[in-house]
Structure formats: C-alpha cells, structure tokens
C-alpha cells in the first residue's frame, strides 16, 4: 500500500470535491481525504498509474499538479476562494498579504512573486476578480442590497465595489442585474 497526496488544479467548490472523490474511487484508489486543491489517497501496488489518474482528472477538466510553484499557486487560489466563501470578509480586517502569509506559512513576497510569474496577474487583481464574480452571483441569486453585498465581500463602502465592478465588467451592478442572461466566469477561469 502506498499513500499519495495528489495536488489537483481547477477545484473550486464542494461539488468538485465530490467529483474527484468519485473519480478516484472508481479508479480503485482508497480516498482518505479530499479538499480544494488536493486529495490524499492510498493505492494497492502500482495501479492505477499516475498517468491513468491524470487522464481521469483531465476527463473532468481537472489536472494533476507536479511542480512546487504550481502547487503554491493553486493553494493561493483555493485559500482565497475559501476566504471569499467563508463570509468572514465582512468582519475580518486582516490584509490580503497577512492572510496568505499566515495560511500558507510563507513570506508574502515569495507567494506574490511566484503567483505573478505563473499566472501573469497579481494576487491583488486575482482577488478583486474573484470578489467581482462572487458579487455577480449574489446580485443574480440573492435578495441583498448592493451595500450588503459590498460589506459581505469586505468592502468598506458600496462605491469601492461599484467602481471595481464597472472596471471589470464594463457595466454597473444595476445594469448587470437587469440582464436576462448574465455572463459569469467559472472560478477556475479567473
């Protein structure tokens, strides 16, 4: 028996965790734990091979991550997705840099340098895009005022969110709300 930790890219939600667990179990692996960005498994002998696991992941639009820098980038993404989803942004005064440095146990300078090099976008811009996608979701599906959405996403005022929303989407939140088929990006495409 061999215990393995698989680092997996493009996991963004609880459903992704369920898909990964189901796919890995179907391959004959004993799944010990799955969380955003990784799965801990045990395999008997040398089957399935890493190639077979990788092929199965790609079938569901996931992928195995092998190099340390890419693993760190994926950890940044999943950590930020979890922070946005946690509902803690409204009350958390922790800076983005302090939050990531603490959660990932690395200096923010290192995290930022690697992320920017691999993703060709700064962590700050990625985080803003992530929050704008969450704002779109809340405008579309939740019965909240724009101010409530702003505060839930950690903005000190609605104007700040409104300005960033317009910069990224090209329209105001009101215009977005009126769209019949609003366009949203999946979190793995940000």
Residue pairs with C-beta under 8 A, 6 or more apart in sequence:
1 42
1 43
1 44
2 42
2 43
2 46
3 32
3 40
3 41
3 42
4 40
4 41
4 42
4 43
5 38
5 39
5 40
5 41
6 24
6 38
6 39
6 40
6 41
6 53
6 64
7 37
7 38
7 64
7 65
7 66
7 70
7 71
7 74
8 20
8 37
8 38
8 39
8 57
8 62
8 63
8 64
8 65
8 74
9 37
9 62
9 63
9 64
9 65
9 70
9 74
9 188
10 16
10 61
10 62
10 63
10 188
11 17
11 20
11 36
11 37
11 62
11 78
11 188
12 36
12 77
12 78
12 81
12 186
12 187
12 188
13 36
13 81
13 187
16 36
16 62
17 34
17 35
17 36
19 60
19 62
20 34
20 39
20 57
20 60
20 62
21 31
21 34
21 39
23 56
23 57
23 59
23 60
24 31
24 34
24 39
24 41
24 53
24 56
25 31
26 56
27 48
27 52
27 53
27 56
28 43
28 44
28 47
28 48
29 41
29 42
29 43
29 48
29 53
30 41
30 42
30 43
31 39
31 40
31 41
32 40
32 41
32 42
33 39
33 40
34 40
35 78
36 78
36 81
36 82
37 74
37 75
37 77
37 78
48 56
50 64
53 64
54 63
54 64
57 63
57 64
61 188
65 71
65 74
69 114
69 117
69 118
70 118
72 104
72 106
72 111
72 114
72 115
73 114
73 115
73 118
73 119
75 104
76 100
76 104
76 111
76 115
76 123
76 126
77 126
79 99
79 100
79 103
79 104
80 100
80 123
80 126
80 127
80 130
81 130
81 187
83 89
83 92
83 99
84 130
84 131
84 134
84 153
85 134
87 152
89 131
89 152
89 153
89 154
90 151
90 152
90 153
90 154
92 99
92 154
94 102
96 123
96 124
96 127
97 108
97 112
98 108
100 108
100 111
100 123
101 107
101 108
101 111
104 111
111 123
112 122
112 123
115 122
115 123
115 126
116 122
116 123
119 126
126 190
128 164
128 168
129 168
129 190
130 187
130 190
131 153
131 154
131 161
131 164
132 164
132 165
132 168
132 169
133 184
133 185
133 187
133 190
134 153
135 149
135 150
135 153
135 161
135 165
135 173
136 169
136 176
136 182
136 184
137 184
138 144
138 149
138 152
139 146
139 149
139 173
139 176
139 177
140 177
140 182
140 184
142 149
144 152
146 158
146 161
146 162
146 173
146 174
147 158
149 161
149 173
150 157
150 158
150 160
150 161
150 162
153 161
155 161
161 173
162 172
162 173
165 172
165 173
165 176
166 172
169 176
176 182
